[in-house]
Amino acid sequence: MTATTITTIAALLATARTRIAPAEARLLLGHLLQRSTAWLEAHRDEPVDEAVDRQMSALVGRRSAGEPMAYLLGVREFYGRDFAVTADVLIPRPETELLVDIVKEKVGVGETAHILDLGTGSGCLAITLALECTNAQITAVDVSAPALAVARRNAQQLDARVCFVESNWFSALPAQAFDLIVANPPYVAAGDPHLSEGDLRFEPQGALTDHADGLAALRHIIAHTPTWLSPQGWLFCEHGYDQAGAVRNLLQAAGFTDIEQHHDLAGIVRCAGARITN
């Protein structure tokens, strides 16, 4: 008769820590067991069945190969809320929260406004705006049907009212005017070494790079936005760490005025905005 080897939480974590960071090991095992890291610590001698052992081993292998924790856990926090993420969408990042702060300043929490989010991905920006600016009407577009499925799931889970449209930027939108347009488009240039490093290796490339100079999507959005803005309406875009001057030039060339540039928490100019006043 073959003896059964019993694996404990402590043993499983010890094995995982030989390949990945201890904190990551705790998060992954907690995710599998649906328990907090504090619970794991208090139940270190708790036995773990073979199915969890196999699942944990698979997750540790994927993480040790560099796959982002957000994809392994299926969730990432943005503006204090948890958003479901899959490999079909970019992982929400803290610097994009700057766009939320800017919109709240321009629109106000209780004011009525029609806002468009271009390239919504997981929906983190559009959904957050719907929940923070409670009287705003939010429309969000993305060219990717799988990304929109993730965004709709997030909106349902967070009880946010957002109108989602499958569209290549403005192309499938019915004619209308928006008080404010926001966009976090692909702005990494083709061939940028960052695309082959870290989390970016696993994220959808079409949401990261325009496969050109990094300004193609921004150029398109800025050129077409005036047709879709209400009088005195604003456009705000996130852009690359080294694109502040180029984006300012694009806004000026398109006839925008009152150009604003906003720094992220690292002190980098990360967002640019302006409006058409004529």
C-alpha positions as CSV (number, residue, x, y, z in Angstrom):
1,M,0.0,0.0,0.0
2,T,1.4,3.4,-1.1
3,A,1.6,6.0,1.6
4,T,-0.1,9.3,0.8
5,T,2.1,12.4,1.1
6,I,0.2,15.2,2.8
7,T,1.2,18.7,1.7
8,T,0.6,21.6,4.0
9,I,0.2,25.3,3.4
10,A,3.6,26.0,4.9
11,A,5.3,23.3,2.7
12,L,3.5,24.6,-0.4
13,L,4.6,28.2,0.3
14,A,8.2,27.1,1.0
15,T,8.4,25.3,-2.3
16,A,6.9,28.3,-4.2
17,R,9.4,30.7,-2.6
18,T,12.3,28.9,-4.2
19,R,11.0,30.2,-7.6
20,I,9.0,33.4,-6.9
21,A,8.8,36.2,-4.3
22,P,7.3,35.2,-0.9
23,A,4.6,37.9,-1.2
24,E,3.6,36.6,-4.6
25,A,3.5,33.0,-3.3
26,R,1.1,34.0,-0.6
27,L,-1.2,35.9,-3.0
28,L,-1.4,33.0,-5.4
29,L,-2.1,30.4,-2.8
30,G,-4.6,32.8,-1.1
31,H,-6.3,33.2,-4.5
32,L,-6.6,29.4,-5.0
33,L,-7.9,28.9,-1.5
34,Q,-10.0,32.1,-1.5
35,R,-8.3,33.0,1.8
36,S,-6.5,36.1,3.0
37,T,-2.7,36.0,3.6
38,A,-3.4,36.5,7.3
39,W,-5.5,33.3,7.3
40,L,-2.6,31.4,5.5
41,E,-0.2,32.5,8.2
42,A,-2.6,31.3,10.9
43,H,-3.1,28.0,9.3
44,R,0.4,27.0,8.2
45,D,-0.1,23.4,9.2
46,E,-3.4,23.0,7.4
47,P,-3.3,20.1,4.8
48,V,-3.8,21.0,1.1
49,D,-5.3,18.5,-1.3
50,E,-3.4,17.4,-4.5
51,A,-5.6,19.5,-6.8
52,V,-4.5,22.7,-5.1
53,D,-0.9,21.5,-5.1
54,R,-1.0,21.0,-8.9
55,Q,-2.8,24.3,-9.5
56,M,-0.3,26.1,-7.3
57,S,2.6,24.5,-9.1
58,A,1.2,25.6,-12.5
59,L,0.7,29.2,-11.3
60,V,4.2,29.4,-9.8
61,G,5.6,28.1,-13.1
62,R,3.7,30.8,-15.1
63,R,4.8,33.5,-12.7
64,S,8.4,32.4,-12.7
65,A,8.2,32.7,-16.5
66,G,7.2,36.4,-16.1
67,E,3.5,36.3,-16.5
68,P,1.9,39.3,-14.7
69,M,0.4,38.7,-11.3
70,A,-2.8,40.5,-12.5
71,Y,-3.4,37.9,-15.1
72,L,-2.8,35.0,-12.7
73,L,-5.0,36.5,-10.1
74,G,-7.5,37.8,-12.7
75,V,-7.9,41.1,-11.0
76,R,-6.1,44.5,-10.5
77,E,-7.0,47.4,-8.3
78,F,-7.7,50.8,-10.0
79,Y,-8.8,53.9,-8.1
80,G,-9.7,51.9,-5.0
81,R,-11.8,49.3,-6.9
82,D,-11.0,45.8,-8.2
83,F,-11.3,45.2,-11.9
84,A,-11.3,41.8,-13.6
85,V,-8.5,41.5,-16.2
86,T,-7.6,38.9,-18.7
87,A,-4.9,38.7,-21.4
88,D,-7.3,40.5,-23.7
89,V,-6.8,43.8,-21.9
90,L,-4.1,46.0,-20.6
91,I,-3.4,45.8,-16.9
92,P,-4.7,49.1,-15.3
93,R,-1.9,51.3,-14.1
94,P,-1.7,53.9,-11.4
95,E,-0.6,56.7,-13.8
96,T,-4.0,56.4,-15.6
97,E,-5.8,57.4,-12.4
98,L,-4.5,60.9,-13.3
99,L,-7.2,61.1,-16.0
100,V,-9.9,60.4,-13.4
101,D,-8.6,63.2,-11.2
102,I,-8.5,65.6,-14.2
103,V,-12.1,64.7,-15.3
104,K,-13.4,65.1,-11.8
105,E,-11.9,68.6,-11.6
106,K,-13.3,69.6,-15.0
107,V,-16.7,68.0,-14.8
108,G,-17.4,67.9,-11.1
109,V,-18.8,65.0,-9.2
110,G,-22.5,66.0,-9.4
111,E,-22.6,67.8,-12.8
112,T,-24.2,66.4,-15.9
113,A,-21.8,65.7,-18.7
114,H,-21.5,63.4,-21.7
115,I,-18.1,61.7,-21.6
116,L,-16.4,59.4,-24.2
117,D,-13.7,57.0,-23.3
118,L,-11.7,55.9,-26.4
119,G,-10.0,52.5,-26.2
120,T,-11.6,51.4,-22.9
121,G,-9.9,48.0,-22.5
122,S,-10.9,46.6,-19.1
123,G,-13.3,49.6,-18.7
124,C,-11.4,50.8,-15.7
125,L,-11.4,54.5,-16.8
126,A,-15.0,54.6,-18.1
127,I,-16.4,52.7,-15.1
128,T,-14.5,54.7,-12.6
129,L,-15.8,57.9,-14.1
130,A,-19.4,56.6,-14.1
131,L,-19.0,55.8,-10.4
132,E,-17.2,59.0,-9.4
133,C,-19.1,61.5,-11.6
134,T,-22.5,60.1,-10.7
135,N,-24.6,62.3,-13.0
136,A,-22.4,61.9,-16.1
137,Q,-23.4,59.9,-19.1
138,I,-20.5,57.6,-20.1
139,T,-19.8,56.1,-23.5
140,A,-16.9,53.7,-24.0
141,V,-15.5,52.3,-27.2
142,D,-13.0,49.6,-28.1
143,V,-12.1,47.9,-31.3
144,S,-11.6,44.6,-29.5
145,A,-14.8,42.5,-28.8
146,P,-13.0,40.4,-26.2
147,A,-11.9,43.5,-24.4
148,L,-15.4,44.9,-24.4
149,A,-16.6,41.6,-22.9
150,V,-14.2,42.2,-20.0
151,A,-15.4,45.8,-19.6
152,R,-19.0,44.8,-19.6
153,R,-18.4,42.2,-16.9
154,N,-16.6,44.8,-14.8
155,A,-19.4,47.3,-15.3
156,Q,-22.0,44.7,-14.2
157,Q,-19.9,43.7,-11.1
158,L,-19.4,47.3,-10.0
159,D,-22.9,48.4,-10.9
160,A,-21.8,51.1,-13.3
161,R,-23.9,52.5,-16.1
162,V,-21.8,52.7,-19.2
163,C,-22.7,52.5,-22.9
164,F,-20.2,50.2,-24.6
165,V,-19.7,50.4,-28.4
166,E,-17.4,48.2,-30.5
167,S,-15.7,50.8,-32.7
168,N,-12.3,51.7,-34.2
169,W,-12.1,55.0,-32.4
170,F,-14.9,57.2,-33.7
171,S,-15.8,55.1,-36.7
172,A,-18.9,53.2,-35.4
173,L,-20.3,56.0,-33.2
174,P,-23.6,57.7,-34.1
175,A,-23.2,61.4,-34.6
176,Q,-23.3,63.2,-31.3
177,A,-21.4,65.7,-29.2
178,F,-19.4,65.0,-26.0
179,D,-18.5,67.5,-23.3
180,L,-15.3,65.6,-22.6
181,I,-13.3,62.9,-24.4
182,V,-10.6,60.9,-22.7
183,A,-8.2,58.4,-24.2
184,N,-5.4,56.1,-23.2
185,P,-4.4,54.9,-26.6
186,P,-1.4,52.8,-27.7
187,Y,1.6,55.1,-27.6
188,V,4.6,52.9,-27.5
189,A,6.7,53.1,-30.7
190,A,7.3,50.0,-32.7
191,G,10.6,48.4,-31.8
192,D,10.7,49.9,-28.3
193,P,12.7,47.5,-26.1
194,H,10.1,47.9,-23.3
195,L,7.7,45.8,-25.4
196,S,9.9,42.7,-24.9
197,E,10.4,43.3,-21.1
198,G,8.4,42.6,-18.0
199,D,4.6,42.6,-18.1
200,L,4.5,44.2,-21.5
201,R,5.5,40.9,-23.1
202,F,2.2,39.3,-22.1
203,E,-0.2,42.2,-22.7
204,P,-2.1,42.7,-26.0
205,Q,0.4,44.4,-28.3
206,G,-2.3,46.3,-30.2
207,A,-3.2,48.1,-27.0
208,L,0.4,49.0,-26.3
209,T,1.9,50.0,-29.6
210,D,0.6,51.6,-32.8
211,H,3.2,49.7,-34.7
212,A,4.6,53.0,-35.9
213,D,6.1,56.0,-34.3
214,G,4.0,55.9,-31.1
215,L,2.0,58.9,-32.1
216,A,-0.3,57.4,-34.8
217,A,-3.3,56.8,-32.5
218,L,-2.8,60.1,-30.7
219,R,-2.5,61.9,-34.1
220,H,-5.8,60.3,-35.3
221,I,-7.7,61.0,-32.1
222,I,-6.5,64.7,-31.9
223,A,-7.3,65.2,-35.6
224,H,-10.9,63.8,-35.4
225,T,-11.9,65.0,-31.9
226,P,-13.1,68.5,-32.9
227,T,-16.0,67.0,-34.8
228,W,-17.2,65.2,-31.7
229,L,-16.8,67.9,-29.0
230,S,-19.4,70.2,-27.6
231,P,-18.6,73.9,-27.6
232,Q,-15.9,74.4,-25.0
233,G,-15.5,70.7,-24.6
234,W,-12.2,69.1,-23.5
235,L,-10.0,66.3,-24.8
236,F,-7.5,64.6,-22.4
237,C,-5.0,62.0,-23.5
238,E,-2.5,59.9,-21.7
239,H,0.8,59.7,-23.6
240,G,4.4,58.4,-23.3
241,Y,7.0,59.8,-20.9
242,D,8.9,61.4,-23.8
243,Q,5.9,62.6,-25.9
244,A,4.8,65.8,-24.1
245,G,6.3,68.1,-26.7
246,A,5.0,66.2,-29.7
247,V,1.5,65.9,-28.3
248,R,1.4,69.7,-27.5
249,N,2.4,70.3,-31.2
250,L,-0.3,68.0,-32.4
251,L,-2.9,69.8,-30.3
252,Q,-1.8,73.2,-31.5
253,A,-1.8,72.1,-35.2
254,A,-5.3,70.8,-34.8
255,G,-6.6,74.2,-33.5
256,F,-6.9,73.4,-29.9
257,T,-6.4,76.1,-27.3
258,D,-6.0,76.2,-23.5
259,I,-3.5,73.4,-23.6
260,E,-2.8,71.7,-20.3
261,Q,-0.1,69.2,-19.4
262,H,-0.3,67.2,-16.2
263,H,2.4,65.3,-14.3
264,D,2.0,61.9,-12.8
265,L,3.2,61.0,-9.3
266,A,6.7,60.4,-10.7
267,G,6.8,63.9,-11.9
268,I,6.6,62.9,-15.6
269,V,4.3,64.8,-17.9
270,R,1.8,62.0,-18.6
271,C,-1.4,63.6,-19.8
272,A,-2.2,66.5,-22.1
273,G,-5.5,68.2,-22.6
274,A,-7.0,71.1,-24.5
275,R,-10.3,72.4,-26.1
276,I,-11.6,73.9,-29.2
277,T,-12.9,77.4,-28.5
278,N,-13.7,78.7,-31.9
